[in-house]
Amino acid sequence: MKKLFITGLSIAILLSSCGKADELEAEKARTLRGTTVIETGTLEAINNRLFVLPRYSMYWYQMRVIGMVENGEKVNVGDSIIQVDPSEVNKMILEREMMLETQIANFEKMQVQQSNQITDLQSRIKNETAAFKLKQIELESSTFETERRQAIIKLEFKQAELNLAKEKRKLELAKIIIDNDVKIQQLRIQQIERDLEQFYAIIPMLTIRTDVAGVFQRGNSWRTGQHLVLGDQVYYGDSMGNVPEIKWMKVNTFVNENDFLKLHAGQKVKVRLDATPELTFNGEVAYVGKLCRQREYNSKQKGFDVEVKLLEPDERLKPGMTVSCEFVR
């Protein structure tokens, strides 16, 4: 009976001790929750280079993809990642080159015709000048002629003077017209030359190269909704792919409105991958949102967007991976 009493007392003491231990652990957990903020987030590259189809000129708003690196392939700065079909541009170049040859030939022909026209007008002026001088001599030597004859000679002199002035005016007008025709033809040639210069400059731009090192991710086709494949048409402004620079990463996360005041820019953060929670990566708060929003659609939980910058590069960190962020106070 005495043994049973001692055993019961021991069990009571043991239960009391366990209860106190549980209370201590619970209190410790409550304290930890009150001082430490832990949120889930997604890794993303800080520098994510997006490649869209530009409007190369007024002539092309859609192009065909004829070359593209595989989705997920590592690329370095300067690597060719996308090749757009240059056939339409080459066709336009050939047409412009033919137009240029035609316009240059027309210009040369026009210059010969204008030269002949000027020569003919100058010859006519010489003839009219000779006729004018002859009538001038007749007028000067008509002193002893009859009044009627003198009147006729004066009229003939006046007519020769008008004819000479008329031919000189024709030459002046012809030079003005010729000068305008030359300018118009030169502008036509210059416009074609500018078009050719622009088209030649487009050709190397059809080979799209990355200016960041990372992993290439193909864009989606507007027609199929799947990744682009060779032969797909892309339109002006369509995304053809992107290259996230995986060296420097950030975490996009969200903090509850109750924890908002516990965070500030530059605050230290411990980042852990869900895949390897035993590993810790150092980070700091780079940005805290200014506007409160719902966490998800139809969710009653509200909070702020937060960006956490990883302080050291690590090849184990990949865009899209899920992580947990422990904001150290």
C-alpha positions in Angstrom: 0.0 0.0 0.0 2.9 2.3 0.8 4.5 1.4 -2.5 1.4 2.3 -4.3 1.2 5.7 -2.6 4.8 6.5 -3.5 4.3 5.4 -7.1 1.2 7.6 -7.4 3.0 10.5 -5.9 5.8 10.1 -8.4 3.4 10.0 -11.3 1.8 13.2 -10.0 5.1 14.9 -9.7 6.1 13.7 -13.2 2.8 15.0 -14.7 3.3 18.3 -13.0 6.8 18.6 -14.4 5.6 17.7 -17.9 2.8 20.3 -17.7 5.3 23.0 -16.7 7.6 22.0 -19.5 4.8 22.3 -22.0 3.8 25.6 -20.7 7.4 26.9 -21.0 7.6 25.6 -24.6 4.3 27.3 -25.4 5.4 30.5 -23.9 8.7 30.3 -25.8 6.8 29.8 -29.0 4.5 32.8 -28.3 7.5 34.9 -27.6 9.2 33.8 -30.8 6.0 34.6 -32.8 5.9 38.0 -31.3 9.5 38.9 -32.2 10.2 37.0 -35.4 8.4 37.3 -38.7 8.5 34.3 -41.0 6.9 34.4 -44.5 6.9 32.2 -47.6 8.1 33.7 -50.9 9.3 32.9 -54.4 12.8 33.4 -55.9 13.1 35.7 -58.8 16.1 37.1 -60.7 16.8 40.8 -59.9 17.7 41.4 -63.6 15.3 39.6 -65.9 15.9 40.7 -69.5 12.7 40.5 -71.6 13.0 40.2 -75.4 10.0 41.4 -77.4 9.7 41.8 -81.2 10.5 45.5 -82.0 8.9 47.4 -84.9 11.9 47.4 -87.2 10.3 49.8 -89.6 6.9 50.9 -91.0 6.9 47.8 -93.2 7.1 44.9 -90.8 4.8 44.3 -87.8 5.1 40.5 -87.8 8.1 38.2 -88.3 8.7 34.5 -88.4 11.0 32.8 -85.9 13.6 30.5 -87.7 16.0 29.9 -84.9 15.9 29.8 -81.1 17.9 28.1 -78.3 16.2 25.5 -76.3 14.1 26.4 -73.3 16.2 26.3 -70.1 19.5 26.5 -71.9 22.3 28.5 -70.2 23.4 31.5 -72.2 26.3 34.0 -71.9 26.5 37.6 -72.8 26.6 38.0 -76.6 25.1 34.6 -77.4 22.6 34.4 -80.2 19.3 33.3 -78.7 16.7 34.1 -81.4 16.9 34.3 -85.2 14.1 36.1 -87.1 13.5 35.4 -90.8 15.3 38.0 -92.9 13.8 37.0 -96.2 11.2 39.8 -96.3 13.9 42.4 -95.5 16.2 41.0 -98.2 13.3 41.2 -100.7 12.7 44.8 -99.8 16.4 45.6 -100.1 16.5 44.0 -103.6 13.5 46.1 -104.7 15.0 49.3 -103.4 18.4 48.6 -105.1 16.5 48.2 -108.4 14.6 51.4 -107.8 17.8 53.2 -107.0 19.4 52.0 -110.2 16.3 53.2 -112.2 16.2 56.6 -110.5 20.0 57.1 -111.0 19.6 56.3 -114.7 16.6 58.6 -114.9 18.6 61.4 -113.3 21.5 61.0 -115.7 19.0 61.0 -118.7 17.3 64.1 -117.3 20.6 65.9 -116.9 21.5 65.2 -120.6 18.0 66.5 -121.7 18.4 69.5 -119.5 21.8 70.3 -120.9 20.5 70.0 -124.4 17.6 72.3 -123.5 19.9 74.9 -122.1 22.2 74.7 -125.1 19.2 75.2 -127.4 17.9 78.2 -125.5 21.4 79.7 -125.4 21.6 79.2 -129.2 18.3 80.9 -129.7 19.4 83.8 -127.5 22.5 84.2 -129.7 20.4 84.3 -132.8 18.0 86.9 -131.3 21.0 88.9 -130.0 22.4 89.0 -133.5 19.0 90.0 -134.9 18.7 92.7 -132.3 22.1 94.2 -133.0 21.3 94.2 -136.8 18.0 96.1 -136.1 19.9 98.4 -133.8 22.4 99.3 -136.6 19.5 99.8 -139.1 17.8 102.1 -136.6 21.0 104.2 -136.1 21.5 104.5 -139.9 17.9 105.4 -140.6 18.4 109.1 -140.1 18.1 109.8 -143.8 15.2 107.5 -144.4 11.7 108.7 -144.8 9.5 109.1 -141.8 7.4 106.1 -142.8 10.5 103.9 -143.2 12.0 105.2 -139.9 8.7 104.2 -138.2 8.9 100.7 -139.7 12.5 100.3 -138.6 11.7 101.4 -135.1 8.9 98.9 -134.9 11.2 96.1 -136.2 13.8 97.1 -133.6 11.2 97.0 -130.8 10.1 93.5 -132.0 13.7 92.3 -132.0 14.2 93.7 -128.5 11.0 91.9 -127.3 12.1 88.6 -128.9 15.5 88.8 -127.2 14.0 89.5 -123.8 11.5 86.7 -124.4 14.3 84.2 -125.1 16.3 85.4 -122.1 13.2 85.0 -119.9 12.7 81.5 -121.3 16.3 80.6 -120.3 15.8 82.0 -116.7 12.5 80.0 -116.3 14.1 76.9 -117.7 17.0 77.1 -115.2 14.5 77.5 -112.3 12.5 74.5 -113.5 15.7 72.4 -114.1 17.0 73.3 -110.7 13.7 72.2 -109.1 13.6 69.0 -111.1 17.2 68.2 -110.1 16.3 68.7 -106.4 13.2 66.5 -106.6 15.2 63.7 -108.3 18.0 64.0 -105.8 15.5 63.8 -103.0 14.0 60.6 -104.5 17.4 59.1 -104.7 18.3 60.1 -101.2 15.1 58.7 -99.8 15.8 55.3 -101.5 19.4 55.4 -100.1 18.1 56.1 -96.6 15.7 53.2 -96.9 18.5 51.0 -98.0 20.7 52.2 -95.1 17.9 51.4 -92.7 17.2 48.0 -94.2 20.8 47.0 -94.2 21.0 48.0 -90.5 18.0 45.8 -89.7 19.6 42.6 -91.0 22.1 42.1 -88.0 19.2 43.1 -85.6 17.3 40.1 -86.7 19.8 38.0 -84.9 18.9 38.7 -81.3 21.7 38.4 -78.7 21.4 38.5 -75.0 23.2 41.2 -73.0 22.9 39.2 -69.7 24.1 35.8 -68.7 21.5 33.4 -67.4 18.9 30.8 -68.5 16.9 31.3 -71.6 13.1 30.9 -71.3 11.0 30.8 -74.4 8.0 33.0 -74.8 4.5 31.6 -75.6 2.8 31.6 -79.0 -0.3 33.7 -79.2 -1.8 31.0 -81.4 -1.2 27.8 -79.4 -0.4 29.2 -75.9 2.6 26.9 -75.8 6.3 27.7 -76.0 7.4 29.2 -79.3 8.7 26.8 -81.9 10.5 27.3 -85.2 8.2 28.7 -87.8 5.9 30.5 -85.4 4.8 34.1 -86.3 5.4 36.8 -83.7 3.9 40.3 -83.8 5.2 43.6 -82.8 5.4 43.8 -79.0 5.0 40.0 -78.5 7.4 38.4 -76.0 9.8 36.0 -77.7 11.6 35.0 -74.5 13.5 36.2 -71.4 16.8 35.6 -69.8 16.8 35.9 -66.0 20.3 36.7 -64.6 20.5 33.9 -62.0 23.7 35.2 -60.4 21.8 37.8 -58.3 18.4 36.8 -56.9 15.6 38.3 -54.9 12.6 37.0 -53.0 9.1 38.3 -53.7 7.1 37.8 -50.5 4.2 39.2 -48.5 3.8 40.2 -44.9 0.7 40.5 -42.8 -0.5 44.0 -42.0 0.1 43.2 -38.3 3.8 42.6 -39.0 4.3 45.6 -41.3 5.8 47.9 -38.7 8.4 45.2 -37.8 10.1 45.5 -41.2 12.3 48.2 -42.6 14.7 48.5 -45.6 18.1 47.0 -44.9 16.8 44.6 -42.3 18.7 41.3 -42.2 16.8 38.2 -43.5 17.5 34.5 -43.3 16.3 32.8 -46.4 15.8 29.0 -46.5 14.9 26.9 -49.5 11.9 24.6 -48.9 13.8 21.9 -50.7 16.8 22.2 -48.3 15.6 24.0 -45.2 18.9 23.2 -43.4 20.7 25.7 -45.6 20.5 29.4 -44.8 21.2 32.2 -47.2 21.8 35.8 -46.1 19.6 38.5 -47.4 18.2 42.0 -46.6 15.0 43.8 -47.1 15.3 45.8 -50.3 11.7 47.2 -50.6 8.6 47.3 -48.5 5.3 48.1 -50.2 3.5 51.4 -49.6 0.0 50.1 -50.2 -1.9 47.5 -48.3 -3.7 44.9 -50.4 -5.4 41.6 -50.2 -3.1 38.6 -50.1 -5.2 36.7 -52.6 -8.5 37.2 -54.5 -11.4 36.9 -52.1 -9.0 36.6 -49.1 -9.7 38.6 -46.0 -6.0 38.6 -45.1 -4.3 41.9 -45.9 -0.7 42.9 -46.0 2.2 44.5 -47.9 4.5 43.3 -50.7 8.1 42.9 -49.7 11.3 42.3 -51.8 14.3 40.6 -50.2 17.7 40.8 -51.9 20.1 37.9 -51.6 23.5 39.2 -50.6 25.6 36.4 -52.1 25.2 34.5 -55.4 24.6 30.8 -55.3 24.0 28.3 -58.1 21.5 26.4 -56.0 19.1 29.4 -56.1 16.9 29.2 -59.2 14.0 31.4 -60.3 10.6 30.1 -59.2 11.8 28.1 -56.2 9.8 28.5 -52.9 11.6 29.8 -49.9 10.9 31.0 -46.3 12.1 34.3 -45.1 12.9 34.9 -41.4 13.1 38.6 -40.8 15.7 39.2 -38.0 14.9 42.0 -35.6 
